[in-house]
Amino acid sequence: MILERFKLNGKKALVTGASRGLGQAIAIGLAQAGAYVICSSSRENGCSETVKEIQSNGGTAIDIQANLGDEKSINNLTTKILSNERIIDILVNVGGTIFRSPAVEYPYNEWQNVMKVNLDASFLLAQAFAPQMIAQKSGKIINIASMLSFTGGMTVPAYTASKHAIAGLTKALANEWAHHNIQVNAIAPGYFRTDNTQALQDDKTRNSEIEKRIPAGAWGEASDLQGAAVYLASQASNYTNGHILAVDGGWLAR
C-alpha cells in the first residue's frame, strides 16, 4: 500500500525549465507517476520535445511559455494557468540561469538577471499558486537548490547568493504554510550530466577532479532526480517540510 502514496494520479503539476536537462527529466518523472504536467520554458514551444516524450508514453502534458526574468511574463503565465486549470497541486521551480565572472568585475545587470530568474520567479510563482493550495488544504512546492546552497563556489557570486536564498525561502514558506498541509521542500542536485555542465565534462582535468571528489565516483544523470521529485510531490512526503534534499552521489558527505 505504501506505493499508492507515491502515485500522482489526478494531480496537476507545473514544472518550469522543462525544455531540457533536469527540468525535462523531472517533468517526465512526474508524468510517469500519473500527474498532468504543464511544461514551461522561456521559448515558445520550447517544451515540445518534453511534451512529445510524455505523450508517447501515455501521459498528459502541455507546453507553455514564460520569461522567468520578467515579472509581467510570470503574471501572464499564472493568470493563464489559473483561468484554464484553476488549480496547481504541484509546483516545481526548476528554471534558472548562471553567469560567470570574477566578483570584482561582475556586471550588476547580470547579477540582477540571475536573482530575478533564480529567486524572484520562484517566490512569485509560489505566491501566485499558494492561495488555491491553501483553499484546498493541500499542495507541494519543490524548489531547486544547489551544492552552492551550502558552499561558495568561484566566479558565480550571484548564482551562489540566489541558491543560498532559495534554501532560506524554502524554509520560510514551509514555516508559513505547513499548517495548511502545504509541503515546501527543495532538491539540491550535485554534478549532473547536462548541457549546462558540458564545459566541465569536456575539461579532462576538471572532470577527473570532480569524479574523484564524488564518493559515487560518477556524475549524476538527469533521471536520477526523478525519484526525489516524485517523493516530494507525493503523499509519501506529507511530513517532510522545509528540507533541502541533496541528490549528489555523496558530494556533501565527503
C-alpha positions as CSV (number, residue, x, y, z in Angstrom):
1,M,0.0,0.0,0.0
2,I,2.9,2.4,0.5
3,L,3.5,2.5,-3.2
4,E,0.0,4.1,-3.6
5,R,1.2,7.1,-1.7
6,F,3.8,7.8,-4.4
7,K,1.2,7.9,-7.2
8,L,0.3,11.3,-8.6
9,N,-2.9,10.4,-10.5
10,G,-5.3,13.3,-10.7
11,K,-2.7,15.9,-9.7
12,K,-1.7,18.9,-11.8
13,A,1.9,20.0,-11.9
14,L,3.7,23.0,-13.3
15,V,7.4,22.5,-14.0
16,T,9.5,25.4,-15.1
17,G,12.7,24.9,-17.1
18,A,11.2,21.8,-18.5
19,S,12.6,22.0,-22.0
20,R,15.8,20.1,-21.3
21,G,18.1,18.7,-18.7
22,L,17.0,18.4,-15.1
23,G,13.6,20.1,-15.7
24,Q,12.8,17.8,-18.6
25,A,13.6,14.7,-16.5
26,I,11.5,15.9,-13.6
27,A,8.5,16.7,-15.8
28,I,8.7,13.2,-17.4
29,G,9.1,11.6,-14.0
30,L,6.0,13.3,-12.6
31,A,4.0,12.3,-15.7
32,Q,5.1,8.7,-15.3
33,A,3.8,8.8,-11.7
34,G,0.4,9.9,-13.1
35,A,0.5,13.7,-13.0
36,Y,-0.8,16.0,-15.7
37,V,2.2,18.2,-16.3
38,I,2.3,21.8,-17.6
39,C,5.8,22.2,-19.0
40,S,7.2,25.8,-19.1
41,S,10.2,27.2,-20.8
42,S,11.4,30.7,-21.9
43,R,11.0,29.8,-25.6
44,E,7.7,29.5,-27.5
45,N,7.1,25.7,-28.0
46,G,10.4,25.2,-26.1
47,C,9.0,22.1,-24.3
48,S,7.6,20.4,-27.4
49,E,10.0,17.5,-27.1
50,T,9.3,17.0,-23.4
51,V,5.5,17.0,-24.1
52,K,6.0,14.6,-27.0
53,E,8.0,12.2,-24.8
54,I,5.4,12.3,-22.1
55,Q,2.5,11.7,-24.5
56,S,4.3,8.9,-26.3
57,N,4.4,7.0,-23.0
58,G,0.7,7.6,-22.3
59,G,1.0,10.7,-20.1
60,T,-0.7,14.1,-20.4
61,A,1.2,17.3,-20.7
62,I,1.0,20.7,-22.3
63,D,3.7,23.3,-23.3
64,I,3.5,26.9,-22.1
65,Q,6.0,29.8,-22.4
66,A,7.2,32.3,-19.8
67,N,10.3,34.5,-19.3
68,L,11.2,34.0,-15.7
69,G,13.3,37.1,-15.7
70,D,10.2,39.3,-16.4
71,E,7.5,39.9,-13.8
72,K,4.8,40.7,-16.4
73,S,5.6,37.4,-18.2
74,I,5.3,35.5,-14.9
75,N,2.0,37.2,-14.1
76,N,0.7,36.3,-17.6
77,L,1.7,32.6,-17.0
78,T,0.0,32.4,-13.7
79,T,-3.2,34.1,-14.9
80,K,-3.4,31.8,-17.9
81,I,-2.9,28.7,-15.8
82,L,-5.3,29.7,-13.1
83,S,-8.0,30.7,-15.6
84,N,-7.7,27.4,-17.6
85,E,-6.6,24.8,-15.0
86,R,-7.9,26.6,-11.8
87,I,-5.6,24.7,-9.5
88,I,-2.0,23.6,-9.4
89,D,-1.3,20.8,-6.9
90,I,2.5,20.6,-7.5
91,L,4.8,23.5,-8.4
92,V,8.4,22.6,-9.3
93,N,10.7,25.7,-9.8
94,V,13.5,24.3,-11.9
95,G,14.1,27.2,-14.4
96,G,17.3,29.1,-13.7
97,T,20.3,30.8,-15.1
98,I,24.0,31.4,-14.3
99,F,26.6,33.9,-15.2
100,R,30.3,33.5,-14.5
101,S,32.7,36.4,-13.8
102,P,35.2,37.3,-11.1
103,A,33.3,39.2,-8.4
104,V,35.4,42.4,-8.9
105,E,34.2,42.6,-12.5
106,Y,30.7,41.1,-12.1
107,P,28.2,43.2,-14.1
108,Y,25.3,44.4,-12.0
109,N,22.8,43.8,-14.7
110,E,23.9,40.1,-14.8
111,W,23.5,40.0,-11.0
112,Q,20.0,41.3,-11.3
113,N,19.0,38.9,-14.0
114,V,20.3,35.8,-12.1
115,M,18.4,36.9,-9.0
116,K,15.2,37.6,-10.9
117,V,15.3,34.2,-12.7
118,N,16.6,32.0,-9.9
119,L,15.0,33.6,-6.8
120,D,12.3,36.1,-7.6
121,A,10.5,33.9,-10.1
122,S,10.4,31.0,-7.5
123,F,8.8,33.3,-4.9
124,L,6.3,34.9,-7.4
125,L,5.1,31.5,-8.6
126,A,4.8,30.1,-5.1
127,Q,2.9,33.3,-4.0
128,A,0.6,33.0,-7.0
129,F,-0.4,29.4,-6.5
130,A,-0.4,29.2,-2.7
131,P,-3.9,30.7,-2.3
132,Q,-5.5,27.9,-4.2
133,M,-3.4,25.3,-2.3
134,I,-4.4,26.9,1.0
135,A,-8.1,26.8,-0.1
136,Q,-7.9,23.1,-0.9
137,K,-5.7,22.4,2.1
138,S,-3.0,20.6,0.2
139,G,-0.1,21.4,-2.1
140,K,3.5,20.6,-2.9
141,I,6.2,23.2,-3.8
142,I,9.6,22.0,-4.8
143,N,12.4,24.4,-5.4
144,I,15.8,23.6,-7.0
145,A,18.7,24.4,-4.7
146,S,22.3,23.5,-5.4
147,M,25.6,22.4,-3.9
148,L,26.2,26.2,-3.9
149,S,23.3,26.5,-1.4
150,F,26.0,25.1,1.0
151,T,29.3,26.4,-0.3
152,G,30.6,29.5,-2.0
153,G,32.0,28.4,-5.4
154,M,34.2,30.6,-7.5
155,T,33.2,33.3,-10.0
156,V,29.5,32.7,-9.5
157,P,28.5,35.2,-6.7
158,A,25.0,35.9,-8.0
159,Y,24.2,32.2,-8.6
160,T,25.6,31.3,-5.1
161,A,23.6,34.1,-3.4
162,S,20.4,33.0,-5.3
163,K,20.8,29.4,-4.3
164,H,21.5,30.2,-0.6
165,A,18.4,32.3,-0.8
166,I,16.4,29.5,-2.3
167,A,17.3,27.3,0.7
168,G,16.1,30.1,3.0
169,L,13.0,30.8,1.1
170,T,12.1,27.1,1.1
171,K,12.3,27.1,4.9
172,A,10.4,30.4,5.3
173,L,7.5,29.3,3.1
174,A,7.4,25.9,4.8
175,N,7.0,27.5,8.2
176,E,4.1,29.7,7.0
177,W,2.2,27.2,5.0
178,A,2.8,23.9,6.8
179,H,-0.4,24.2,8.9
180,H,-2.4,24.4,5.6
181,N,-1.0,21.0,4.6
182,I,1.4,22.5,2.0
183,Q,4.8,21.0,1.9
184,V,7.6,23.2,0.6
185,N,11.0,21.5,0.1
186,A,14.0,21.7,-2.2
187,I,16.3,19.4,-4.1
188,A,20.0,20.2,-4.3
189,P,21.5,18.4,-7.3
190,G,25.2,17.6,-7.3
191,Y,27.2,17.3,-10.5
192,F,24.8,16.2,-13.3
193,R,25.5,15.5,-17.0
194,T,23.5,18.3,-18.7
195,D,24.4,20.8,-21.4
196,N,24.9,23.4,-18.6
197,T,27.9,21.3,-17.3
198,Q,29.2,20.3,-20.7
199,A,32.3,22.5,-20.5
200,L,33.3,20.9,-17.2
201,Q,32.7,17.4,-18.6
202,D,34.9,18.3,-21.6
203,D,37.8,19.5,-19.4
204,K,39.6,16.3,-18.8
205,T,41.5,17.6,-15.8
206,R,38.5,19.2,-14.1
207,N,36.2,16.2,-15.0
208,S,38.7,13.8,-13.3
209,E,38.9,16.0,-10.2
210,I,35.1,16.1,-9.9
211,E,34.7,12.4,-10.3
212,K,37.4,11.8,-7.7
213,R,35.6,14.1,-5.3
214,I,32.2,12.3,-5.6
215,P,32.1,9.2,-3.4
216,A,29.8,7.5,-6.0
217,G,32.7,8.1,-8.5
218,A,30.5,9.4,-11.3
219,W,28.3,12.3,-12.5
220,G,24.6,12.0,-11.9
221,E,22.2,11.5,-14.8
222,A,19.1,13.7,-15.1
223,S,16.9,10.7,-14.5
224,D,18.5,10.3,-11.1
225,L,16.4,13.3,-9.8
226,Q,13.1,11.7,-10.8
227,G,12.7,9.6,-7.6
228,A,13.4,12.6,-5.3
229,A,10.9,14.8,-7.3
230,V,8.2,12.2,-7.2
231,Y,8.7,11.6,-3.5
232,L,8.5,15.3,-2.7
233,A,5.4,15.8,-5.0
234,S,3.5,12.8,-3.5
235,Q,1.6,12.0,-0.3
236,A,4.7,10.0,0.8
237,S,6.3,13.3,1.8
238,N,3.4,14.7,3.8
239,Y,5.5,15.1,6.9
240,T,8.6,16.3,5.1
241,N,8.7,20.1,5.2
242,G,11.4,22.8,4.8
243,H,14.0,20.2,3.8
244,I,16.9,20.6,1.3
245,L,17.3,17.1,-0.2
246,A,20.8,16.6,-1.6
247,V,21.0,14.3,-4.6
248,D,24.7,14.4,-5.1
249,G,26.3,10.9,-5.1
250,G,27.7,11.8,-1.6
251,W,29.4,15.0,-2.5
252,L,28.4,16.9,0.7
253,A,29.3,13.9,2.9
254,R,32.9,13.9,1.6
